[in-house]
Amino acid sequence: MAENEIIMRPVAHIRTDFATKFGIPKQSGLVPSLRGRVVFAPEYRSPEAVRGLEAFSHIWLLWQFSGAVKENETFSPTVRPPRLGGNRRVGVFASRSPFRPNHIGLSCVELEGIDLDDPEGPVLIVRGADLMDGTPILDVKPYIPYADSRPEAAGGFTDTSAARTARVLFPPDLLEKVPADRREALIGVLEQDPRPSYQEDPDRVYGFRFAGREIKFRVSDGVLTVVAVEND
């Protein structure tokens, strides 16, 4: 190992309803009804390793943007955040872009519970995760309100660029094709308008996989209409 290299191994992987990157909320916590399961690697599956964690309502997940890792990629000092329409550039370290030197992401999620009886337990049941199914988790840390919450903090360009949302029209016959316990979360995802910020074509049909279904939709004048729900 080179002197300036650090080896990191996943401590867990998360299981979610998102089979691809498209459709995932742009930040954690935007859709609280989204549920996920953090499954530890076999060597870390010890109840002792999570002892006391149940007393915290939220946790930090440090993870790898596994879908963005490329071999022999070169460093780019700037990125184009979708929040700025995909046109303006900012420094990579002034963004949460996945295209960064170490591809590390950070998400605050609600800890709904810890399943000690699961065959792969202890399994962390979380809500509000913005992660693709199978994402490697590098570390888990408790969220500490007095230290981690800074209400007076400035949000940079996120303070002046409003997040795009949409009103959702989901025909009842199509909604019935979605498992009942996933409907609220799916509607919450659609309300975040999953399209790239720079795309406005009202005739274009978009699609993403969620909970074993392909969800297809159009957006026009701030209204997102689901046009098809297909089984994978």
Secondary structure, 3 states (H helix, E strand, C coil): CCCCCCCCCCCEEEECCECCCCCCCCCCCCCCCCEEEEEECHHHCCHHHHCCHHHCCEEEEEEECHHHCCCCCCCCCEECCHHHCCCCCEEHHHCCCCCCCCCEEEEEEEEEEEECCCCCCCEEEEECCCCCCCCEEEEEEECCHHHHCCCCCCCHHHHCCCCCCCEEECCHHHHCCCCHHHHHHHHHHHHCCCCCCCCCCCCCCEEEEECCEEEEEEEECCEEEEEEEEEC
